[in-house]
């Protein structure tokens, strides 16, 4: 398993729409892209423009197949509302969340 951490800058006035688009986007990706296992959304208490989305993938290869040219069409609506700062991939070593 891998986790992909996307860092975003989202203006406060765009956050509610970004959240709505992110929800629809992540659900669509989870339902239609092989290896996609869903995602969650975080927003900083200290800097409300800092948003992180963390996606779970079956493998690095499945994420790379989706990622392609670093601008998947599925994520373009999100990029109209927020600036993606980075995307980093991590191996999931252990998960003790419930």
C-alpha positions in Angstrom: 0.0 0.0 0.0 1.1 3.6 -0.6 -0.2 6.9 0.6 0.0 10.0 -1.6 0.1 13.3 0.3 -1.1 16.2 -1.8 -0.5 19.7 -0.4 -2.8 22.5 -1.6 -3.2 26.2 -1.1 -6.9 27.0 -1.1 -8.3 30.5 -0.5 -10.8 30.6 2.3 -13.6 31.7 0.0 -13.0 28.7 -2.3 -12.7 26.1 0.4 -16.4 24.9 0.6 -16.5 24.5 -3.2 -13.1 22.8 -3.2 -14.3 20.4 -0.5 -17.4 19.6 -2.6 -15.4 19.0 -5.8 -12.8 17.0 -3.9 -15.5 14.7 -2.5 -17.0 14.0 -5.9 -13.5 13.6 -7.5 -12.2 11.2 -4.9 -15.3 9.1 -5.0 -15.2 9.0 -8.8 -11.5 8.0 -8.8 -12.1 5.3 -6.1 -15.0 3.8 -8.2 -13.3 4.0 -11.6 -9.5 3.7 -11.3 -7.9 0.4 -10.6 -5.9 0.4 -7.4 -7.5 3.6 -5.9 -8.7 3.0 -2.4 -10.0 6.4 -1.4 -8.7 9.6 0.3 -9.3 12.0 3.1 -9.1 15.8 3.5 -7.3 17.8 6.1 -7.3 21.6 6.8 -4.8 23.4 9.0 -6.1 25.1 12.2 -3.2 27.5 12.1 -3.3 28.4 8.4 -6.8 27.9 6.8 -5.4 28.2 3.3 -3.3 25.0 3.9 -5.1 21.9 2.8 -3.8 18.3 2.6 -5.4 15.4 0.8 -4.1 11.9 1.5 -5.0 9.2 -1.0 -4.5 5.4 -0.4 -3.4 3.2 -3.4 -2.9 -0.5 -3.7 0.6 0.0 -5.2 3.0 2.6 -6.5 2.4 1.2 -10.0 -1.4 1.8 -9.8 -0.8 5.4 -8.6 1.8 6.0 -11.4 -0.7 4.7 -14.0 -3.2 7.2 -12.7 -0.8 10.1 -12.2 0.6 10.0 -15.8 1.6 13.5 -16.7 1.0 14.9 -13.2 -2.2 16.6 -14.2 -4.8 13.9 -14.3 -8.1 15.1 -15.9 -10.0 13.9 -12.9 -8.2 16.5 -10.7 -8.5 19.5 -13.0 -11.6 21.0 -11.4 -9.8 20.9 -8.0 -6.9 22.8 -9.6 -9.2 25.6 -10.7 -10.1 26.2 -7.0 -6.7 25.6 -5.3 -3.0 25.5 -6.2 -1.4 22.1 -5.7 1.9 22.7 -4.0 3.3 19.2 -4.0 2.5 15.5 -4.3 4.6 13.0 -2.4 4.3 9.2 -2.3 5.0 7.2 0.9 5.0 3.5 1.5 2.4 2.5 4.1 4.4 0.6 6.7 1.7 0.1 9.3 -1.7 1.6 9.9 -3.3 1.5 13.4 -6.2 3.8 12.6 -9.7 2.5 13.3 
